[in-house]
């Protein structure tokens, strides 16, 4: 995560946006009114998908079950 104040963000906006896009960096912008966060669209979409999937009853448990499964307990699947 990169921290920057609003003045420096204004001076180098393109560079900070590029940093968020190219390196998936999270830019924390500090202002007198509070803070804001800049993330890439890809990161935002990923977060929204995760929130959606974990909101479906039972999906979180199934994902955890899959993560904890041993390879020998899995069945081969062909498309």
N, C-alpha and C positions, 0 to 999 in steps of 0.2 A: 504494500500500500504506500502510495506517495501522498504526503501532506503538502499543501500549498495554500498560501493566503490568496485572497481574491485579487489583490493588486498584481501579484506575480502570474496568476492565472490569466488575467487580461493581457498581460504583456506577451505571454507564450501560449496562448490558447491552442493554436494549431498543434504545437509540439505535445501538449498534454493530451489532447484528443487522440493524436496519432499513437501516443504511448499506451493509451487505454485499448485502442483497436489492435495494434500490432503485438503487444506483449500481455494482453489481458490484465493490465495493471488497473488497480482501483485507485482513483484520484479522490482524495478527501480534501474538499475546499473549505477553508476556515474563513468565516466572516464574523462581524460583530453581532449579527442577528442569529447566528447559529451555523451549523455545518451542512454541506451538501456533498453528495457522492456522485462521481462520474464513472460509469462503467461502459464497456462496449455493448453494442446491440446483441452480439452473440452471447455474452455473459448474462445479459438481461433475459433473453429468450430461454436460456438454460435454467435460470432461476425460476421463471414462470412455469416451465414444464415440470420442474421438480415439485413446486408447490401444488400444481394441478394433480400430478400423479399421487402424491402423498395425501391428497384430500379424498381420494377414492377409498372407501372402506375396504380393508383387507390388502390393499396393494403394498403398503409399507411392510407389513408382515411377510408377504410373499417375496418381496425384494430382499429382506433380511435373511429369509430362509434360503434363497438362492445364493446369497453371498457366503453363507456358512456351509453350503453343500460341498462335499468332497467330490472330486472328478469321477471317482468310481461309482458314486451314487447317481450320476446323471445318465440320462438316456441320449443316444445319438439321434439327432433330428435332421432330416433332409427336407429341403424346400421343394 
